[in-house]
Amino acid sequence: MNIKGLLFDLDGVLVNTEHNHFIAWKRTADKLGVSFSEKDNELLKGVSRVDSLKAILKLGNIQVSEQEFDSLLNFKNEIYLDSITALSPADLLPGVSDLLIKAKEMNILCGVGSSSKNAKPILKLLGIDGFFKIVVDGFGVKDPKPHPEVFLNGAAALGLQPSSILVFEDAASGIQAAKAGEFTAIGVGNPHVKDAADIYIDDLTEFNLEKYV
């Protein structure tokens, strides 16, 4: 397959902060008087912060001013950031460190393509920021997943064609984005994306990079 680059989603692939997001969105929904469950939170996987809040407002059939909207975004983010301050390399998901080390040894370029606007500080807390040549986060895209922009921007920053890059994703919107950009999409840890992904693995310990280069 002659793979030269790897692009990783953040949450659910490198680290699991989904519960942190859920708690933050739950408190935001509570503030609005909107009932919000873990099942509702599943629909926000891979979705930008702005679109997530829009989904919660729609759930409660609520309209707010632009100022209130921005205030709610900040409220959610402050709760989330406070909850992740204790993240460390011990929180990396299985197989992450080994794969990043192997990619570095094989001169395979690595990048992150995430809708999170907190991707860079999280990577630093996890101690893996030095492995990534580029990080395309929520600040670097106009169109969120399932639009392929985040991964296309990543490929351009790496100087590689999509056909030579593997994308690792756990969310349906991320798999759609990867395939729309003509990347090979590897579903990770979420059985719901198994059929849509080109390849599926339960976690990164199952992935053998040498098969693809």
Backbone as a chain_set.jsonl record, in Angstrom:
{"seq": "MNIKGLLFDLDGVLVNTEHNHFIAWKRTADKLGVSFSEKDNELLKGVSRVDSLKAILKLGNIQVSEQEFDSLLNFKNEIYLDSITALSPADLLPGVSDLLIKAKEMNILCGVGSSSKNAKPILKLLGIDGFFKIVVDGFGVKDPKPHPEVFLNGAAALGLQPSSILVFEDAASGIQAAKAGEFTAIGVGNPHVKDAADIYIDDLTEFNLEKYV", "coords": {"N": [[0.825, -1.215, 0.0], [2.117, 1.151, 0.381], [2.242, 3.22, 2.412], [2.794, 6.435, 3.75], [2.144, 8.214, 5.701], [0.34, 8.897, 8.773], [-2.758, 9.781, 10.112], [-4.425, 10.813, 12.976], [-7.473, 10.778, 14.773], [-8.376, 12.366, 17.865], [-9.911, 12.071, 20.501], [-11.003, 9.005, 21.764], [-9.359, 7.552, 20.146], [-6.587, 8.123, 20.568], [-6.722, 8.871, 23.213], [-9.121, 8.559, 25.839], [-11.468, 10.743, 26.429], [-14.109, 10.954, 26.496], [-15.979, 10.664, 28.572], [-15.39, 12.88, 30.08], [-16.188, 14.903, 28.351], [-18.914, 14.292, 28.253], [-19.79, 14.796, 30.918], [-19.307, 17.542, 31.034], [-20.99, 18.514, 28.991], [-23.401, 17.602, 30.012], [-23.726, 19.117, 32.331], [-23.954, 21.574, 31.144], [-26.307, 21.215, 29.67], [-28.046, 20.787, 31.814], [-28.005, 23.312, 32.934], [-29.497, 24.618, 31.071], [-31.865, 23.392, 31.405], [-32.381, 21.115, 29.984], [-32.962, 17.742, 29.246], [-30.426, 15.35, 29.17], [-28.719, 12.588, 28.097], [-26.343, 9.776, 28.277], [-26.703, 8.385, 25.959], [-27.636, 10.388, 24.245], [-25.291, 11.826, 24.185], [-23.651, 10.185, 22.665], [-24.278, 10.845, 20.063], [-22.857, 13.092, 19.642], [-20.256, 12.49, 19.162], [-17.206, 13.167, 17.594], [-18.167, 15.528, 16.655], [-18.158, 19.084, 16.234], [-17.618, 21.628, 18.799], [-19.356, 23.822, 18.613], [-21.42, 22.818, 16.945], [-22.256, 20.74, 18.56], [-23.391, 22.066, 20.753], [-25.473, 23.321, 19.435], [-26.972, 21.068, 18.797], [-27.816, 20.236, 21.342], [-29.375, 22.418, 22.119], [-31.353, 22.195, 20.183], [-32.419, 19.787, 20.972], [-33.731, 20.541, 23.29], [-35.461, 22.281, 22.22], [-34.818, 25.021, 22.253], [-33.99, 28.457, 21.939], [-31.3, 30.742, 21.86], [-29.555, 33.861, 22.45], [-26.819, 35.209, 20.493], [-24.786, 36.034, 22.179], [-25.409, 34.638, 24.56], [-25.077, 32.073, 23.572], [-22.301, 31.957, 23.054], [-21.426, 32.275, 25.673], [-22.355, 29.899, 26.83], [-20.817, 28.041, 25.438], [-18.282, 28.682, 26.447], [-18.711, 28.098, 29.131], [-19.103, 25.303, 29.064], [-16.578, 24.538, 28.088], [-14.809, 25.374, 30.082], [-15.494, 23.697, 32.219], [-14.821, 21.238, 31.074], [-12.026, 21.569, 30.538], [-11.067, 21.87, 33.131], [-11.531, 19.318, 34.053], [-9.722, 17.745, 32.681], [-7.184, 18.31, 33.504], [-5.707, 16.561, 34.956], [-4.801, 14.653, 33.232], [-2.389, 12.321, 31.911], [0.547, 10.574, 30.562], [-0.19, 8.007, 31.325], [-2.821, 7.77, 30.673], [-3.076, 7.251, 28.013], [-4.512, 5.411, 25.322], [-4.54, 1.805, 24.745], [-1.723, 0.62, 22.929], [-1.018, 2.989, 21.663], [1.445, 4.397, 22.262], [3.397, 2.517, 21.4], [2.824, 2.335, 18.643], [3.313, 4.953, 17.739], [6.026, 5.211, 18.293], [7.061, 3.19, 16.647], [6.299, 4.197, 14.125], [7.881, 6.487, 14.033], [10.428, 5.339, 13.989], [10.311, 4.176, 11.487], [10.217, 6.29, 9.813], [7.703, 7.318, 9.152], [5.358, 9.807, 8.687], [3.449, 11.553, 11.127], [0.268, 12.85, 12.141], [-2.36, 14.814, 13.682], [-5.849, 14.959, 13.372], [-8.439, 16.607, 14.433], [-11.626, 17.578, 15.756], [-11.568, 18.877, 18.096], [-10.839, 21.801, 19.98], [-9.04, 21.779, 21.905], [-6.988, 20.117, 21.385], [-4.113, 20.395, 21.144], [-3.106, 21.188, 23.798], [-3.95, 18.878, 25.167], [-2.499, 16.8, 23.931], [0.017, 17.526, 24.779], [-0.197, 17.19, 27.58], [-0.454, 14.445, 27.577], [2.023, 13.705, 26.818], [2.866, 13.164, 24.212], [3.081, 14.978, 22.193], [5.373, 15.596, 20.754], [5.612, 13.666, 18.784], [4.117, 14.313, 16.602], [4.018, 15.797, 13.475], [2.256, 17.65, 12.49], [-0.727, 19.301, 13.688], [-4.04, 19.459, 13.156], [-6.677, 21.174, 14.266], [-9.806, 22.161, 15.869], [-9.584, 24.886, 15.458], [-8.514, 25.119, 12.986], [-10.142, 24.535, 10.803], [-12.892, 25.144, 8.569], [-15.128, 23.733, 7.818], [-16.546, 21.23, 9.662], [-16.057, 17.668, 10.476], [-18.593, 15.564, 9.119], [-17.307, 16.529, 6.808], [-14.423, 16.421, 4.721], [-12.367, 18.256, 5.22], [-10.64, 18.616, 7.515], [-8.889, 16.413, 7.413], [-7.884, 16.605, 4.821], [-6.549, 19.035, 4.999], [-4.639, 18.219, 6.821], [-3.219, 16.31, 5.33], [-2.157, 17.954, 3.324], [-0.504, 19.579, 4.892], [1.329, 17.709, 5.737], [2.476, 17.185, 3.357], [1.687, 15.129, 1.7], [-0.174, 12.796, -0.385], [-3.661, 11.909, -0.09], [-4.025, 9.177, -0.678], [-1.774, 7.949, 0.298], [-1.962, 7.907, 2.99], [-3.062, 6.744, 6.16], [-6.017, 6.958, 8.021], [-7.058, 7.143, 11.348], [-9.887, 6.545, 13.172], [-12.695, 6.855, 15.435], [-15.277, 7.63, 15.294], [-18.4, 7.85, 13.528], [-18.791, 10.11, 11.906], [-16.165, 10.861, 11.463], [-15.103, 8.683, 10.051], [-16.632, 8.91, 7.736], [-15.667, 11.387, 6.86], [-12.97, 10.783, 6.318], [-13.214, 8.891, 4.239], [-14.551, 10.405, 2.348], [-12.535, 12.111, 1.665], [-10.896, 10.434, 0.326], [-9.095, 8.848, 1.708], [-7.618, 5.964, 3.334], [-9.644, 4.498, 5.656], [-9.445, 3.668, 8.991], [-11.245, 2.119, 11.374], [-11.555, 2.415, 14.868], [-12.096, 0.791, 17.857], [-14.883, 1.218, 18.088], [-17.637, -0.494, 17.53], [-19.803, 0.324, 15.995], [-18.846, 1.605, 13.75], [-17.766, -0.286, 12.218], [-18.68, -1.498, 9.786], [-18.589, 0.635, 8.011], [-15.939, 1.466, 7.907], [-12.745, 0.996, 6.235], [-10.945, -0.751, 7.296], [-11.021, -2.482, 10.399], [-10.259, -2.275, 13.859], [-9.994, -3.305, 17.283], [-8.398, -1.949, 19.112], [-5.323, -0.02, 19.081], [-3.302, -1.834, 19.526], [-3.719, -3.969, 17.896], [-2.892, -3.24, 15.432], [-0.666, -3.534, 12.725], [1.85, -1.853, 11.519], [3.867, -2.413, 9.683], [2.742, -3.928, 7.678], [1.72, -2.181, 5.883], [3.515, -0.558, 4.614]], "CA": [[0.0, 0.0, 0.0], [3.069, 2.267, 0.357], [1.78, 4.281, 3.306], [3.852, 7.346, 4.183], [1.678, 9.07, 6.776], [-0.771, 8.474, 9.614], [-3.515, 10.861, 10.74], [-5.204, 10.273, 14.095], [-8.423, 11.525, 15.577], [-7.873, 12.421, 19.239], [-10.766, 11.387, 21.481], [-11.445, 7.664, 21.4], [-8.301, 6.873, 19.383], [-5.342, 8.288, 21.325], [-7.079, 8.988, 24.63], [-10.567, 8.54, 26.002], [-11.983, 11.818, 27.277], [-15.539, 11.054, 26.193], [-16.738, 10.875, 29.8], [-15.166, 14.279, 30.459], [-17.079, 15.692, 27.496], [-20.291, 14.039, 28.665], [-20.054, 15.513, 32.16], [-19.344, 18.977, 30.726], [-22.218, 18.797, 28.235], [-24.537, 17.334, 30.899], [-23.884, 20.289, 33.192], [-24.436, 22.652, 30.267], [-27.719, 20.915, 29.404], [-28.76, 21.023, 33.076], [-28.11, 24.774, 33.058], [-30.56, 25.017, 30.147], [-33.076, 22.646, 31.717], [-32.566, 20.11, 28.928], [-32.599, 16.372, 29.615], [-29.304, 14.932, 28.315], [-28.238, 11.28, 28.554], [-25.143, 9.265, 27.599], [-27.135, 8.029, 24.602], [-27.611, 11.651, 23.504], [-23.884, 12.201, 24.037], [-23.084, 9.366, 21.582], [-24.513, 11.533, 18.79], [-21.931, 14.22, 19.555], [-18.904, 11.989, 18.886], [-16.607, 13.687, 16.377], [-18.882, 16.747, 16.254], [-17.526, 20.278, 16.786], [-18.233, 22.174, 19.999], [-20.474, 24.673, 18.2], [-22.526, 21.973, 16.47], [-22.743, 19.973, 19.71], [-24.294, 22.932, 21.515], [-26.671, 23.484, 18.601], [-27.752, 19.828, 18.933], [-28.443, 20.247, 22.668], [-30.437, 23.433, 22.06], [-32.43, 21.608, 19.375], [-33.004, 18.743, 21.823], [-34.626, 21.2, 24.229], [-36.28, 23.252, 21.474], [-34.471, 26.295, 22.89], [-33.219, 29.433, 21.171], [-30.577, 31.691, 22.717], [-28.869, 34.919, 21.711], [-25.429, 34.911, 20.13], [-23.983, 36.243, 23.395], [-25.682, 33.507, 25.441], [-24.482, 30.898, 22.925], [-20.86, 32.012, 23.331], [-21.263, 32.07, 27.113], [-22.558, 28.468, 27.085], [-19.625, 27.356, 24.922], [-17.205, 28.906, 27.414], [-19.09, 27.359, 30.34], [-18.792, 23.887, 28.82], [-15.14, 24.332, 27.909], [-14.139, 25.534, 31.379], [-15.725, 22.454, 32.969], [-14.033, 20.194, 30.415], [-10.6, 21.807, 30.762], [-10.791, 21.596, 34.543], [-11.583, 17.865, 34.272], [-8.627, 17.023, 32.001], [-5.871, 18.766, 33.973], [-4.983, 15.432, 35.555], [-4.374, 13.697, 32.2], [-0.955, 12.041, 31.854], [0.812, 9.462, 29.641], [-0.871, 6.79, 31.783], [-4.177, 7.763, 30.126], [-3.061, 6.869, 26.597], [-5.193, 4.158, 25.035], [-3.604, 0.715, 24.438], [-1.054, 0.551, 21.64], [-0.689, 4.304, 21.102], [2.89, 4.679, 22.367], [4.158, 1.591, 20.549], [2.632, 2.671, 17.235], [3.993, 6.215, 17.452], [7.47, 4.932, 18.304], [7.331, 2.41, 15.429], [6.183, 5.105, 12.98], [9.064, 7.35, 14.04], [11.557, 4.502, 13.557], [10.141, 3.863, 10.064], [10.108, 7.568, 9.097], [6.325, 7.565, 8.739], [4.92, 11.075, 9.268], [2.214, 11.45, 11.91], [-0.447, 14.08, 12.42], [-3.653, 14.692, 14.35], [-6.956, 15.683, 12.754], [-9.479, 16.531, 15.458], [-12.532, 18.727, 15.867], [-11.327, 19.496, 19.401], [-10.007, 22.999, 20.04], [-8.109, 21.547, 23.006], [-6.117, 19.005, 20.983], [-2.69, 20.629, 21.419], [-2.782, 21.022, 25.231], [-4.163, 17.483, 25.58], [-1.344, 16.028, 23.449], [1.144, 17.873, 25.653], [-0.434, 16.505, 28.856], [-0.235, 13.01, 27.357], [3.449, 13.495, 26.562], [3.103, 12.625, 22.863], [3.03, 16.069, 21.217], [6.58, 15.584, 19.933], [5.535, 12.669, 17.717], [3.268, 14.759, 15.507], [4.547, 16.89, 12.659], [1.195, 18.654, 12.358], [-1.993, 19.103, 14.405], [-5.152, 20.247, 12.625], [-7.714, 21.096, 15.302], [-11.025, 22.912, 15.605], [-9.258, 26.242, 15.03], [-7.923, 25.103, 11.644], [-11.074, 24.109, 9.754], [-14.162, 25.863, 8.437], [-16.183, 22.72, 7.732], [-16.223, 20.091, 10.539], [-16.436, 16.331, 10.038], [-18.047, 14.608, 8.139], [-16.571, 17.129, 5.696], [-13.035, 15.915, 4.801], [-11.386, 19.341, 5.296], [-9.631, 18.436, 8.566], [-7.882, 15.45, 6.966], [-7.241, 17.152, 3.621], [-5.574, 20.018, 5.493], [-3.554, 17.448, 7.42], [-2.417, 15.724, 4.244], [-1.413, 19.048, 2.691], [0.546, 20.005, 5.825], [2.353, 16.659, 5.733], [3.048, 17.119, 2.014], [1.39, 13.795, 1.19], [-1.467, 12.56, -1.006], [-4.541, 11.078, 0.74], [-3.858, 7.748, -0.976], [-0.613, 7.41, 1.011], [-2.187, 8.171, 4.407], [-4.095, 6.017, 6.893], [-6.72, 7.767, 9.022], [-7.574, 6.353, 12.474], [-11.091, 7.228, 13.66], [-13.656, 6.032, 16.186], [-16.616, 8.187, 15.114], [-18.982, 7.691, 12.189], [-18.536, 11.328, 11.129], [-14.752, 10.845, 11.088], [-14.944, 7.688, 8.978], [-17.211, 9.537, 6.539], [-14.738, 12.435, 6.43], [-11.79, 10.136, 5.738], [-13.569, 8.267, 2.962], [-14.879, 11.487, 1.418], [-11.261, 12.665, 1.23], [-10.201, 9.343, -0.375], [-8.091, 8.226, 2.565], [-7.985, 4.658, 3.882], [-10.213, 4.768, 6.977], [-9.328, 2.59, 9.962], [-12.119, 2.292, 12.516], [-10.9, 1.978, 16.097], [-12.766, 0.688, 19.143], [-16.322, 1.509, 18.09], [-18.253, -1.46, 16.611], [-20.789, 0.98, 15.127], [-18.218, 2.068, 12.504], [-17.103, -1.458, 11.631], [-19.081, -1.707, 8.396], [-18.25, 1.803, 7.192], [-14.484, 1.601, 7.813], [-12.037, 0.09, 5.315], [-10.316, -1.739, 8.184], [-11.495, -2.239, 11.769], [-9.484, -2.874, 14.949], [-10.547, -2.97, 18.6], [-7.52, -0.881, 19.606], [-4.107, 0.103, 18.264], [-2.392, -2.974, 19.722], [-3.99, -4.911, 16.814], [-2.446, -2.683, 14.156], [0.706, -3.825, 12.335], [2.24, -0.842, 10.549], [4.756, -2.968, 8.671], [1.934, -4.49, 6.595], [1.18, -1.113, 5.026], [4.575, 0.284, 4.036]], "C": [[0.858, 1.264, 0.0], [2.597, 3.481, 1.168], [2.965, 5.116, 3.805], [3.445, 8.234, 5.364], [0.493, 8.481, 7.525], [-1.428, 9.721, 10.196], [-4.453, 10.261, 11.782], [-6.255, 11.268, 14.563], [-7.881, 11.485, 17.012], [-8.717, 11.584, 20.2], [-11.236, 10.029, 20.964], [-10.428, 6.881, 20.598], [-6.98, 6.93, 20.144], [-5.601, 8.304, 22.827], [-8.601, 8.984, 24.72], [-10.992, 9.633, 26.978], [-13.488, 11.995, 27.051], [-16.365, 11.307, 27.453], [-16.585, 12.315, 30.281], [-16.083, 15.198, 29.655], [-18.531, 15.529, 27.946], [-20.658, 14.835, 29.912], [-20.198, 17.014, 31.887], [-20.613, 19.351, 29.96], [-23.455, 18.578, 29.104], [-24.785, 18.553, 31.805], [-24.389, 21.494, 32.393], [-25.923, 22.467, 29.976], [-28.569, 21.168, 30.651], [-29.01, 22.519, 33.279], [-29.26, 25.312, 32.197], [-31.898, 24.351, 30.465], [-33.414, 21.594, 30.679], [-32.123, 18.742, 29.439], [-31.55, 15.852, 28.636], [-28.689, 13.665, 28.888], [-26.955, 10.882, 27.827], [-25.473, 8.838, 26.178], [-27.152, 9.272, 23.708], [-26.167, 12.062, 23.203], [-23.197, 11.422, 22.912], [-23.195, 10.084, 20.242], [-23.564, 12.705, 18.584], [-20.491, 13.79, 19.269], [-18.39, 12.554, 17.561], [-17.236, 14.981, 15.884], [-18.23, 17.956, 16.932], [-18.296, 20.797, 18.0], [-19.474, 23.009, 19.65], [-21.676, 23.822, 17.782], [-23.091, 21.099, 17.586], [-23.732, 20.801, 20.524], [-25.592, 23.162, 20.736], [-27.582, 22.264, 18.736], [-28.48, 19.781, 20.273], [-29.585, 21.26, 22.713], [-31.642, 22.912, 21.271], [-33.176, 20.548, 20.18], [-34.026, 19.345, 22.784], [-35.558, 22.201, 23.573], [-36.105, 24.663, 22.052], [-33.697, 27.174, 21.9], [-32.551, 30.4, 22.138], [-29.923, 32.751, 21.836], [-27.44, 34.487, 21.394], [-24.521, 35.037, 21.349], [-24.169, 35.075, 24.374], [-25.039, 32.232, 24.898], [-22.99, 30.831, 23.232], [-20.57, 31.749, 24.805], [-21.403, 30.591, 27.476], [-21.363, 27.651, 26.584], [-18.471, 27.478, 25.909], [-17.457, 28.138, 28.707], [-18.712, 25.891, 30.202], [-17.288, 23.656, 28.791], [-14.38, 24.462, 29.219], [-14.298, 24.282, 32.24], [-14.846, 21.335, 32.406], [-12.538, 20.36, 30.709], [-10.198, 21.514, 32.2], [-10.703, 20.087, 34.79], [-10.397, 17.119, 33.666], [-7.241, 17.43, 32.508], [-5.037, 17.635, 34.559], [-4.543, 14.395, 34.519], [-2.857, 13.547, 32.204], [-0.715, 10.918, 30.844], [0.128, 8.158, 30.041], [-2.28, 6.661, 31.199], [-4.225, 7.443, 28.639], [-3.775, 5.531, 26.405], [-4.191, 3.087, 24.611], [-3.032, 0.796, 23.021], [-0.607, 1.877, 21.065], [0.818, 4.551, 21.106], [3.702, 3.816, 21.425], [4.034, 1.956, 19.076], [3.357, 3.965, 16.872], [5.514, 6.025, 17.403], [7.861, 4.186, 17.027], [7.292, 3.307, 14.201], [7.404, 6.011, 12.883], [10.288, 6.588, 13.548], [11.519, 4.252, 12.057], [10.005, 5.12, 9.203], [8.737, 7.79, 8.466], [5.855, 8.836, 9.447], [3.578, 10.908, 9.981], [1.603, 12.821, 12.141], [-1.748, 13.776, 13.145], [-4.673, 15.538, 13.595], [-8.167, 15.564, 13.654], [-10.353, 17.775, 15.443], [-12.319, 19.472, 17.178], [-10.447, 20.737, 19.285], [-8.989, 22.894, 21.179], [-7.067, 20.475, 22.66], [-4.657, 19.221, 21.398], [-2.352, 20.529, 22.912], [-2.975, 19.593, 25.725], [-2.976, 16.616, 25.156], [-0.122, 16.289, 24.331], [1.008, 17.177, 26.997], [-0.144, 15.01, 28.747], [1.222, 12.672, 27.059], [3.764, 12.97, 25.182], [3.124, 13.714, 21.794], [4.23, 16.07, 20.279], [6.561, 14.588, 18.78], [4.81, 13.191, 16.471], [3.864, 15.961, 14.778], [3.521, 18.007, 12.554], [0.0, 18.285, 13.247], [-3.026, 20.043, 13.774], [-6.305, 20.082, 13.613], [-8.917, 21.942, 14.914], [-10.791, 24.354, 15.182], [-8.867, 26.288, 13.547], [-8.847, 24.664, 10.52], [-12.332, 24.968, 9.755], [-15.323, 24.883, 8.479], [-15.806, 21.508, 8.583], [-16.574, 18.753, 9.89], [-17.962, 16.215, 10.084], [-17.43, 15.212, 6.883], [-15.101, 16.711, 5.822], [-11.976, 16.983, 5.036], [-10.283, 19.096, 6.314], [-8.53, 17.484, 8.109], [-7.173, 15.918, 5.695], [-6.208, 18.212, 4.004], [-4.371, 19.327, 6.12], [-2.628, 16.861, 6.376], [-1.551, 16.794, 3.578], [-0.249, 19.502, 3.576], [1.675, 18.985, 5.916], [3.056, 16.561, 4.385], [2.815, 15.778, 1.344], [0.012, 13.746, 0.521], [-2.332, 11.707, -0.071], [-4.347, 9.576, 0.531], [-2.686, 7.117, -0.232], [-0.729, 7.604, 2.528], [-3.289, 7.267, 4.96], [-4.7, 6.958, 7.927], [-7.314, 6.846, 10.081], [-8.706, 7.136, 13.138], [-11.975, 6.286, 14.463], [-15.09, 6.496, 15.975], [-17.092, 8.031, 13.681], [-18.691, 8.908, 11.316], [-17.089, 11.39, 10.65], [-14.454, 9.846, 9.98], [-15.479, 8.257, 7.675], [-16.266, 10.591, 5.972], [-13.52, 11.836, 5.728], [-12.099, 9.569, 4.353], [-13.923, 9.317, 1.905], [-13.61, 12.129, 0.859], [-10.389, 11.661, 0.502], [-8.976, 8.848, 0.384], [-8.535, 6.798, 2.867], [-8.398, 4.882, 5.326], [-10.13, 3.534, 7.865], [-10.195, 2.912, 11.171], [-11.478, 1.691, 13.753], [-11.889, 1.973, 17.269], [-14.248, 0.991, 19.21], [-17.003, 0.594, 17.074], [-19.256, -0.837, 15.643], [-20.179, 1.463, 13.807], [-17.59, 0.918, 11.721], [-17.415, -1.626, 10.144], [-18.648, -0.561, 7.491], [-16.745, 1.939, 6.958], [-13.897, 0.628, 6.79], [-11.415, -1.068, 6.089], [-10.839, -1.44, 9.581], [-10.598, -2.971, 12.764], [-10.11, -2.454, 16.277], [-9.719, -1.901, 19.303], [-6.219, -0.944, 18.826], [-3.101, -1.017, 18.496], [-2.558, -3.985, 18.58], [-3.41, -4.464, 15.478], [-0.971, -2.964, 13.91], [1.127, -2.916, 11.197], [3.059, -1.42, 9.39], [4.004, -3.575, 7.483], [1.551, -3.446, 5.546], [2.255, -0.246, 4.362], [5.445, -0.513, 3.073]], "O": [[0.369, 2.339, -0.347], [2.561, 4.606, 0.672], [3.991, 4.581, 4.224], [4.282, 8.918, 5.954], [-0.262, 7.672, 6.984], [-0.747, 10.608, 10.709], [-5.186, 9.313, 11.497], [-5.969, 12.454, 14.729], [-7.024, 10.66, 17.329], [-8.289, 10.523, 20.653], [-11.793, 9.922, 19.872], [-10.598, 5.681, 20.384], [-6.329, 5.905, 20.343], [-4.792, 7.809, 23.611], [-9.284, 9.369, 23.771], [-10.889, 9.471, 28.194], [-14.062, 13.037, 27.368], [-17.332, 12.067, 27.423], [-17.524, 12.901, 30.819], [-16.674, 16.137, 30.189], [-19.282, 16.502, 28.011], [-21.709, 15.473, 29.96], [-21.085, 17.673, 32.43], [-21.236, 20.374, 30.241], [-24.45, 19.286, 28.952], [-25.929, 18.957, 32.011], [-25.148, 22.32, 32.9], [-26.702, 23.419, 30.027], [-29.676, 21.698, 30.557], [-30.078, 22.932, 33.731], [-29.902, 26.307, 32.534], [-32.928, 24.691, 29.883], [-34.575, 21.223, 30.507], [-31.036, 18.604, 30.0], [-31.749, 15.903, 27.422], [-28.2, 13.657, 30.018], [-26.528, 11.552, 26.887], [-24.624, 8.918, 25.29], [-26.732, 9.216, 22.552], [-25.859, 12.571, 22.126], [-22.272, 11.929, 22.278], [-22.32, 9.953, 19.387], [-23.475, 13.251, 17.484], [-19.604, 14.635, 19.149], [-19.053, 12.435, 16.531], [-16.881, 15.478, 14.816], [-17.797, 17.86, 18.08], [-19.461, 20.459, 18.206], [-20.507, 22.909, 20.312], [-22.803, 24.072, 18.209], [-24.272, 20.753, 17.564], [-24.781, 20.304, 20.934], [-26.676, 23.193, 21.318], [-28.805, 22.395, 18.785], [-29.627, 19.34, 20.341], [-30.64, 20.985, 23.284], [-32.793, 23.153, 21.636], [-34.397, 20.422, 20.087], [-35.061, 18.737, 23.06], [-36.337, 22.88, 24.241], [-37.07, 25.386, 22.301], [-32.865, 26.691, 21.132], [-33.159, 30.827, 23.119], [-29.761, 32.561, 20.631], [-26.927, 33.522, 21.961], [-23.598, 34.242, 21.53], [-23.197, 34.583, 24.947], [-24.522, 31.414, 25.659], [-22.475, 29.783, 23.621], [-19.592, 31.084, 25.146], [-20.667, 30.084, 28.322], [-20.948, 26.688, 27.229], [-17.768, 26.505, 26.178], [-16.528, 27.595, 29.306], [-18.09, 25.307, 31.089], [-16.783, 22.706, 29.387], [-13.409, 23.74, 29.445], [-13.356, 23.857, 32.909], [-14.214, 20.588, 33.152], [-11.866, 19.399, 31.085], [-9.121, 20.976, 32.457], [-9.915, 19.628, 35.616], [-10.092, 15.998, 34.074], [-6.231, 16.947, 31.996], [-3.813, 17.736, 34.648], [-3.973, 13.367, 34.883], [-2.128, 14.504, 32.462], [-1.676, 10.36, 30.315], [-0.108, 7.297, 29.194], [-2.867, 5.58, 31.221], [-5.309, 7.371, 28.062], [-3.651, 4.629, 27.235], [-3.096, 3.422, 24.161], [-3.759, 1.01, 22.051], [0.118, 1.898, 20.071], [1.398, 4.877, 20.07], [4.591, 4.31, 20.731], [5.017, 1.899, 18.337], [3.955, 4.055, 15.8], [6.194, 6.616, 16.565], [8.869, 4.509, 16.398], [8.152, 3.198, 13.327], [7.904, 6.275, 11.79], [11.092, 7.121, 12.782], [12.565, 4.128, 11.42], [9.715, 5.031, 8.01], [8.624, 8.372, 7.388], [5.944, 8.932, 10.671], [2.688, 10.209, 9.496], [2.307, 13.817, 12.311], [-2.183, 12.626, 13.213], [-4.401, 16.68, 13.224], [-8.851, 14.541, 13.647], [-9.886, 18.878, 15.157], [-12.832, 20.577, 17.354], [-9.436, 20.728, 18.582], [-8.182, 23.799, 21.39], [-6.353, 19.988, 23.537], [-4.034, 18.312, 21.947], [-1.392, 19.844, 23.264], [-2.244, 19.14, 26.606], [-2.501, 15.791, 25.937], [0.67, 15.385, 24.593], [1.984, 16.63, 27.51], [0.343, 14.388, 29.69], [1.609, 11.504, 27.047], [4.827, 12.381, 24.981], [3.18, 13.403, 20.605], [4.117, 16.498, 19.13], [7.408, 14.66, 17.89], [4.884, 12.577, 15.406], [4.168, 16.992, 15.378], [3.882, 19.184, 12.533], [-0.247, 17.11, 13.518], [-2.898, 21.265, 13.852], [-6.842, 18.986, 13.776], [-9.034, 22.386, 13.771], [-11.682, 24.987, 14.615], [-8.883, 27.352, 12.927], [-8.391, 24.443, 9.398], [-12.776, 25.452, 10.796], [-16.361, 25.15, 9.085], [-14.838, 20.818, 8.261], [-17.289, 18.703, 8.889], [-18.573, 16.731, 11.019], [-17.061, 14.471, 5.972], [-14.584, 16.652, 6.938], [-10.788, 16.661, 5.053], [-9.111, 19.339, 6.024], [-7.355, 17.723, 8.39], [-5.984, 15.652, 5.518], [-5.13, 18.283, 3.413], [-3.234, 19.779, 5.978], [-1.405, 16.906, 6.515], [-0.371, 16.574, 3.305], [0.847, 19.775, 3.087], [2.83, 19.343, 6.144], [4.108, 15.931, 4.274], [3.621, 15.332, 0.528], [-0.86, 14.558, 0.827], [-1.804, 10.872, 0.663], [-4.492, 8.795, 1.472], [-2.602, 5.893, -0.135], [0.255, 7.486, 3.258], [-4.314, 7.053, 4.314], [-3.979, 7.67, 8.625], [-7.997, 5.876, 9.749], [-8.502, 8.255, 13.608], [-12.007, 5.08, 14.215], [-16.025, 5.834, 16.425], [-16.3, 8.073, 12.74], [-18.383, 8.768, 10.132], [-16.81, 11.905, 9.567], [-13.658, 10.119, 9.082], [-14.853, 8.106, 6.625], [-16.082, 10.683, 4.758], [-13.093, 12.32, 4.68], [-11.327, 9.753, 3.413], [-13.634, 9.142, 0.722], [-13.599, 12.628, -0.266], [-9.271, 11.983, 0.101], [-7.961, 8.48, -0.208], [-9.703, 6.459, 2.677], [-7.617, 5.388, 6.132], [-10.677, 2.482, 7.534], [-9.919, 3.86, 11.906], [-10.923, 0.594, 13.702], [-12.447, 3.01, 17.628], [-14.817, 1.016, 20.301], [-16.956, 0.871, 15.876], [-19.531, -1.405, 14.586], [-20.909, 1.707, 12.846], [-16.96, 1.132, 10.685], [-16.515, -1.868, 9.339], [-18.368, -0.781, 6.313], [-16.322, 2.465, 5.929], [-14.473, -0.424, 6.513], [-11.362, -2.202, 5.613], [-11.077, -0.281, 9.92], [-10.225, -4.124, 12.552], [-10.688, -1.372, 16.381], [-10.263, -1.049, 20.006], [-6.036, -1.834, 17.996], [-2.138, -1.141, 17.739], [-1.648, -4.771, 18.317], [-3.432, -5.217, 14.505], [-0.124, -2.68, 14.757], [0.801, -3.175, 10.039], [2.948, -0.959, 8.254], [4.572, -3.719, 6.401], [1.11, -3.793, 4.451], [1.935, 0.693, 3.632], [6.385, 0.033, 2.495]]}, "num_chains": 1, "name": "protein.A"}
